[in-house]
Each structure stands twice: as C-alpha cells, then as structure tokens.
Amino acid sequence: MRRLGVITGIAREADCLSVIPAERRPLSRCSGASSTRALAHARALIAEGCHGLVSFGIAGGLRPDLAAGTVVVADRVIAPDGRAIQTSEPWRQGFVAACRGAAIAIAAVAGSERIVGGVAEKRALAATTGAAAVDMESHAVAAAAAEAGVPVLVVRAVADAATRRLPEWVVTCVAADGSRRWGAVAAGVLRNPGDLGVLMALAGDSARAIAALRGVAGRAGPLFGLP
C-alpha cells in the first residue's frame, strides 16, 4: 500500500488532515515553522517508507490578485539560493482534478528560512522569483524529495495576502511541535501594541486559509490525488 508523508508548519494545518479517516490518513510531521526541522522530518518520512511527500499549510501571498483562502499548488519551488525544484506534474494534475470547484492557482512557490512579512519585501520577492506565495517548509520538503527521488506535491493556502503586513515577531509564537505559544503572543502584543489590529485581521484571513486547506484535504482524500 502506498503511503504519503505530509509536512506542515503549525498544528492547525496538521489538524486539517482529520477530515480523512484515521486508518487511511497520511503520516504527518509538524516542523514548528522551521525549515531545518522540515527537512529532517521529510527525510525521516522517506526513511519510514513514504512514497511521496506533501508540503501542506498556509503561506504568505506574493501576487496581489490572490485573496486569503486561495489555494496555491506549486508547479515549482524556488529555494532561497534561487534553485528551482520541480514538483510532480501528474500528481499535481490528479490533485487539482480531485479538488474541482476549489479556488486553486497553479504557480511557483518561494521558500524562505524566515518570515517574509513586509509588503515591500513580498513585492521584491515576487519580482525576483516570479512566485505567487512564500512559506518556510516547501523548499526543504522539495529538496528532500529530490535527493531521494520521490514525487513531491506542494499545497499552500494564502493566509496573509500580498498587501497585508505580517509582523515578523509572530514566528516566535510557534512552538517546536507547531502549537501556539500564547505567552509569546501576549508578550508580542505588549511590546508592539500597534500590531493588535493587524493580528485581528490576520486571524480572520488565517481562518479562511485553514478552511480552504481542510476543504481540499477532504476532496483529495488519503493519497491527495496521487496517480
């Protein structure tokens, strides 16, 4: 029986897989918003016998036409060093076909070792990479898949749109297991009270992105459309 390995950045993303029956659910690991842990988890899942890897979660939007909740399925991942890693075209086609009716854009996704949160910074990254979205796990997952010769699928839902600022300090609010560190959230707001309104708006956008991820996971099923 074929098995998939799914890498997420935070626990809320992994929870979206609960729409798949437990006995058929892919193996998953949460990196806690760390590219280094994402790479280690991806390699471990391959060692456990996974036949394909999925980078699954939310992302920052880089294209102004992509609203929060839009699902981006990557045709390639642009690593921080500029290297382009192709995703599996047959798998991508199978996933999109299974998710007919969902708001999906097929485009490049950029990888970053840190949060890309400023509007100007997002605009610059879009110009240099041609990517539609950015996240901190996909380049690591794609690199692990490429070195092992297994197919990779990248499914990311836009949480903070290209015109929305994401405070960089929010990365400190994610624990190593992907759970939320509420104490760090409170401390961050106290230090940056002007970010409270931004965080409230982001909460609504993130909820739309998580709902979109849950929706496509339910449509795609245990193998995410793998042919």
C-alpha positions, 0 to 999 in steps of 0.5 A: 500500500502506498503511503504519503508523508505530509509536512506542515508548519503549525498544528492547525494545518496538521489538524486539517488532515482529520477530515480523512479517516484515521486508518487511511490518513497520511503520516504527518510531521509538524516542523514548528515553522522551521525549515531545518526541522522540515527537512529532517522530518521529510527525510525521516518520512522517506526513511519510514517508507513514504512514497511521496511527500506533501508540503501542506499549510498556509503561506504568505501571498506574493501576487496581489490578485490572490485573496486569503483562502486561495489555494496555491499548488506549486508547479515549482519551488524556488529555494532561497539560493534561487534553485528551482525544484520541480514538483510532480506534474501528474500528481499535481494534475490528479490533485487539482482534478480531485479538488474541482470547484476549489479556488486553486492557482497553479504557480511557483512557490518561494521558500524562505528560512524566515518570515517574509512579512513586509509588503515591500519585501513580498513585492521584491520577492515576487519580482525576483522569483516570479512566485505567487506565495512564500512559506518556510517548509516547501523548499526543504520538503522539495529538496528532500524529495529530490535527493531521494527521488520521490514525487513531491506535491506542494499545497499552500493556502494564502493566509496573509495576502500580498498587501497585508503586513505580517509582523515578523515577531509572530514566528516566535509564537510557534512552538517546536511541535507547531502549537501556539505559544500564547505567552509569546503572543501576549508578550508580542502584543505588549511590546508592539501594541500597534500590531493588535489590529493587524493580528485581528485581521490576520486571524480572520484571513488565517481562518479562511486559509485553514478552511480552504486547506481542510476543504481540499484535504477532504476532496483529495482524500488519503493519497491527495490525488496521487496517480 
